[in-house]
Amino acid sequence: MNSIRALIFNSNLTKTEQVIGDFVLDNLGDACFMTSTDIAVHLGVSEASVIRFAKKLGYSGFMEFQKTIRSCYQKEKNQISASLDIPAERLKKSRQQEDKNYISNYAAIVQNNLTSALVNNKWETYEKAIDLILGSQNKYILGTRANMGLAADCYVLLKRIIPGVIITNTSAASVIDNLSDIKKEDCLIAFSFPRYSELDRVAMEMAKDAGARIILVTDRHSAPLASYAEVIFTVDIDSNDYFNSFVAGYFIIEILCVGMSRRLGNVHEEKLKHIDHYLDMLRIY
């Protein structure tokens, strides 16, 4: 799947061809059994556009491309897409699979997810996000329910190197309370994956109304909250059991922090020393 994703990502596609590529990536299980005519009718494009798309990727025609995506689909049947977002249903499906090699199978899925973070997101996207974060007065971090771990990790890492980092999930106040002072000089870094939260949507609406700039880490560009964001990172979160795997999401956070650290140079060294001085008193490391 990631080889196909990389091929589509790195090809110089027209807007119509990109629509076809996005459809294939988001609907691999259906696309691999559809003819070029089926895809054209479904997307409202010409069959010639579908064939040109396949040739643009280096295939002799659509049938050769279809063989490749069918092979990818067969290899991925053992993983459970995040589109199946009810844990009980995911668990039921996982029990239908062969699990003698569950460790290596899961490792392969996680590796694919991690690769998606590299393939889906250009260097310029990271740089734009870093510019936005460093240029903002306050940096609000949003992630609810299963996404809270991503938000917490992002908060801890950013808090150690830059000022004005605020997490919106606290025991004393709601997300809305913590976002009540957000303004156009600020930014919001949000993590949103299936099952998408209505609270996240309202929080994004609040930030947008305030004029704040928004960075979103999600699973696809057509995700419900994507329309609110100025910068979007997409990663796969597939697994072979009842939960989503967020390894690729953590990778995005860490790369952003690496980029910021390089950009800041030694500016944040004194802050790290200051924190460590008091942590050392408590013997917390």
C-alpha positions in Angstrom: 0.0 0.0 0.0 2.8 2.4 0.9 4.5 1.8 -2.4 1.4 2.8 -4.2 0.9 5.8 -1.9 4.5 6.9 -2.6 4.1 6.5 -6.3 0.9 8.6 -6.3 2.5 11.2 -3.9 5.6 11.6 -6.0 3.9 11.7 -9.4 3.1 15.0 -11.1 -0.7 14.5 -11.2 -3.4 16.8 -12.5 -6.2 17.7 -10.1 -8.5 15.1 -11.8 -5.7 12.4 -11.5 -5.2 13.3 -7.9 -8.9 12.8 -7.2 -8.6 9.3 -8.8 -5.5 8.6 -6.7 -7.1 9.7 -3.4 -10.1 7.5 -4.2 -7.9 4.5 -4.8 -5.9 5.0 -1.6 -9.1 5.6 0.5 -11.0 2.7 -1.0 -8.4 0.1 -1.9 -10.8 -2.8 -1.2 -13.4 -1.5 -3.7 -11.0 0.0 -6.3 -9.1 -3.2 -6.9 -12.3 -4.8 -8.2 -13.6 -1.9 -10.2 -13.0 -1.4 -13.9 -11.7 1.9 -15.3 -15.3 2.6 -16.4 -16.6 1.9 -12.9 -14.2 4.3 -11.3 -14.8 7.0 -13.9 -18.6 6.8 -13.4 -18.2 6.8 -9.6 -16.0 9.9 -9.6 -17.7 11.7 -12.5 -14.6 11.8 -14.6 -13.8 10.4 -18.1 -12.5 6.8 -18.5 -9.6 8.3 -20.4 -8.6 10.2 -17.3 -8.5 7.0 -15.3 -6.3 5.3 -17.9 -4.0 8.3 -18.1 -3.7 8.2 -14.3 -2.5 4.6 -14.5 0.0 5.4 -17.3 1.2 8.5 -15.4 2.2 6.1 -12.6 4.3 4.0 -15.0 1.8 1.3 -15.9 1.0 0.1 -19.4 -2.6 0.6 -18.7 -5.3 0.4 -16.0 -5.4 -3.5 -16.0 -1.7 -3.6 -15.0 -2.3 -1.0 -12.3 -5.3 -3.0 -11.0 -3.1 -6.1 -10.6 -0.8 -4.2 -8.3 -3.5 -2.8 -6.1 -5.2 -6.2 -5.9 -1.9 -7.6 -4.6 -1.6 -4.8 -2.1 -5.2 -5.4 -0.9 -4.5 -9.1 -0.4 -1.4 -8.3 1.7 -3.4 -5.9 3.9 -6.4 -8.1 4.6 -4.9 -9.1 7.9 -5.0 -5.5 9.2 -8.0 -3.6 10.4 -8.5 -0.2 8.9 -9.4 2.7 11.2 -12.5 3.1 9.1 -13.9 0.2 11.2 -14.0 2.3 14.4 -16.2 0.4 16.9 -13.8 -1.5 19.2 -16.2 -4.5 19.6 -16.5 -4.9 15.8 -12.7 -4.6 15.4 -12.2 -7.2 18.1 -14.6 -9.6 16.3 -12.8 -9.1 13.0 -9.4 -9.7 14.7 -10.6 -13.0 16.1 -11.4 -14.2 12.5 -7.7 -13.9 11.6 -4.8 -16.2 11.9 -2.7 -15.1 15.0 0.2 -17.5 15.2 2.5 -14.7 14.0 0.7 -11.9 15.7 3.9 -10.1 16.8 5.5 -10.0 13.4 2.1 -9.2 11.8 1.5 -6.3 14.1 5.1 -5.0 13.6 4.5 -5.0 9.8 1.3 -3.0 10.2 3.0 -0.5 12.5 5.9 -0.2 10.1 3.4 0.6 7.3 1.7 3.2 9.5 5.1 4.8 10.2 6.0 4.8 6.6 2.8 6.7 5.9 4.0 9.6 8.0 7.0 9.9 5.7 5.2 9.3 2.4 2.1 11.4 3.1 3.7 14.6 4.4 6.2 16.7 2.5 9.2 18.5 4.1 7.5 21.8 3.3 4.5 20.8 5.5 6.7 20.3 8.5 8.5 23.6 7.9 5.2 25.5 7.6 3.9 23.9 10.8 7.1 24.9 12.6 6.9 28.5 11.4 3.3 28.7 12.5 4.0 27.3 16.0 7.1 29.4 16.6 5.3 32.5 15.3 2.3 32.1 17.6 1.9 33.7 21.0 0.2 30.7 22.7 0.1 27.1 21.4 -3.0 25.2 22.5 -3.0 21.4 22.3 -6.2 19.5 21.6 -6.8 15.8 21.8 -9.8 14.0 23.4 -10.6 10.4 24.3 -8.1 8.1 22.6 -6.2 11.0 21.2 -5.4 12.4 24.7 -2.1 10.5 24.7 -0.9 12.3 21.6 -1.9 15.6 23.0 -0.2 15.0 26.3 3.0 13.9 24.6 3.0 17.0 22.3 2.4 19.2 25.3 5.3 17.8 27.4 7.8 18.0 24.5 6.8 21.5 23.4 6.6 22.8 26.9 10.3 22.0 27.5 11.5 24.2 24.6 9.1 27.0 24.0 6.8 29.3 26.1 3.0 29.6 25.9 2.1 26.0 25.5 -1.3 25.1 26.9 -3.1 21.8 27.0 -6.9 21.9 26.7 -7.6 18.7 28.6 -7.5 19.3 32.3 -9.4 17.9 35.3 -10.4 21.3 36.6 -11.9 22.8 33.4 -13.4 21.7 30.1 -11.8 22.0 26.7 -14.1 24.9 26.0 -13.1 26.7 29.2 -9.4 26.2 28.4 -9.9 27.6 24.9 -11.9 30.6 26.0 -8.9 33.0 25.7 -7.6 31.8 22.3 -7.1 34.6 19.9 -5.8 35.3 16.4 -2.1 35.5 17.6 -2.4 31.9 18.8 -2.4 28.5 17.2 -4.2 25.2 17.9 -2.5 21.9 17.4 -5.2 19.2 17.1 -5.2 15.4 17.0 -8.3 13.9 15.5 -8.8 10.2 14.5 -11.8 7.8 14.3 -14.1 7.7 16.1 -14.1 11.5 15.6 -15.3 13.6 18.5 -18.0 16.3 18.3 -16.1 18.0 21.1 -13.1 18.3 18.9 -15.3 19.9 16.1 -16.7 22.5 18.5 -13.2 23.3 19.8 -11.9 23.7 16.2 -14.9 26.0 15.5 -14.0 28.0 18.5 -10.4 28.4 17.4 -11.4 29.3 13.9 -13.9 31.9 15.0 -11.2 33.5 17.1 -8.9 33.7 14.0 -6.3 31.3 15.4 -4.3 29.3 13.0 -4.8 25.5 13.1 -2.5 22.5 12.6 -4.3 19.1 12.4 -2.9 15.6 12.6 -5.5 13.2 11.3 -5.9 10.1 9.1 -7.0 11.6 5.8 -7.5 14.9 4.0 -11.2 14.2 3.8 -11.5 13.8 7.6 -14.4 15.8 9.2 -12.1 18.5 10.8 -9.7 18.9 7.8 -11.6 21.9 6.5 -10.8 23.9 9.6 -7.0 23.5 9.4 -4.3 25.5 7.6 -1.7 22.7 7.9 -2.7 19.1 7.8 -0.6 16.0 8.5 -2.1 12.6 7.6 -1.0 9.2 8.9 -2.3 5.7 8.9 -3.5 4.3 12.3 -4.4 0.7 11.2 -3.9 -2.3 13.6 -4.9 -5.9 13.7 -7.0 -5.7 16.9 -9.6 -3.6 18.8 -7.6 -0.3 18.9 -6.0 2.1 16.6 -2.2 2.3 16.5 -0.9 5.9 17.0 2.8 5.3 16.5 2.8 7.4 13.3 1.1 10.2 15.1 3.8 10.3 17.8 6.4 10.3 15.0 4.8 13.5 13.6 5.1 15.1 17.0 8.7 14.1 17.5 9.8 15.3 14.0 8.2 18.6 14.6 10.1 18.9 17.9 13.3 17.9 16.2 12.8 20.6 13.6 12.0 23.2 16.2 15.0 22.2 18.3 17.3 22.6 15.3 15.7 26.0 14.5 16.1 27.3 18.0 19.7 26.2 18.4 20.9 26.8 22.0 18.1 29.2 22.9 16.1 26.5 24.9 19.2 25.1 26.7 18.8 27.3 29.8 15.1 26.3 30.1 16.0 22.6 30.0 18.7 23.2 32.7 16.2 25.2 34.8 13.6 22.3 34.6 16.3 19.7 35.4 17.5 21.7 38.4 14.2 21.3 40.2 13.5 17.8 38.9 16.8 16.8 40.4 15.6 18.0 43.9 12.8 15.5 43.6 14.9 12.8 42.0 12.3 12.7 39.1 13.9 12.0 35.8 
